[in-house]
């Protein structure tokens, strides 16, 4: 079996930060969050990383990130292109928004031909997550024609910010930790020692039980997901282009949910006890900086991740 590779969704990095050169380091050595993810991934066993980027960001991305990491791990690039559509379809006039995470991963067809994990470029997942993901994918076997996928889940309280609301996929699992469904909650806040979500701009709140498992977009797949994403994309466009031509998105979890419903796939939820970190709001950055320094102080990371041996 082919060795698992790591796929990093990074096509949105430039727009989110106002250009790649504006990405803020999170420690005194100049590292950004993706440095820690790649460090943890290599330690877990991954030997190749595929970055999904925009073609226009290629030179800046290589200068800011890729060239540095290519000294530590095999690096390749695929491009998420708005015009990469099935034959007979065109980009609606005025559309600039990318087609979503399902379309991003679909960009890997031709580059990925074995098991792979998928992460966001600007999230800190923790070393435990990468080890669990690699071990699952390295052992993976498709049983009786059913795709064997995985998702790393986090305790909700380990993913919240004090600085505003967040969107999270709240997971329902069975007694064996297989995914039953994901409920997308777009407005979750810390509230009175716990967490709750609202769907009516705060008029009413629904409490989410402590310890609930949420998805932070860390998935593990066999190559089969690429064919499924390709085969289902035209149907998605047929159903959504007319209704919402400028903003509809082909989301990866929606396709996974379809496969679950059709009994074509199962998803094992691997639960991480690590704390997730990300900069959802600019006020979150000092929290991330302090957390990374604390992890270094505990000896989990060296001061310089990529010192030459």
Buried (B, 14 or more C-beta within 10 A) or exposed (E): EEBBBBBBBBBBBBEEBEEBEEBEEBBEBEBBBBBBBBBBBBEBBBEBBBBBBBEEBBEBBBEBBBEBBEEBBEBBBBBBBEEBBEEEEEBEEEBEEBBBBBBBBBBBBEBBEBBBBBBBBBBBBBBBBBBBBBBBBBEBEEEEEEBBBBBBBBBBBBBBBEBEBBEBBBBEBEEEBBBEEBEEBEBBBBEEEBBBBBEEEEEEBEEBEEEBBBBBBBBBBBBBBBEBBEEBBBEBBEEBBEEEBEEBBBBBBBBBBBBBEEEEBBBBBBBBEBBBBBBBBEEBEEBBBEBBBEBBEEEEBEEEBBEEE
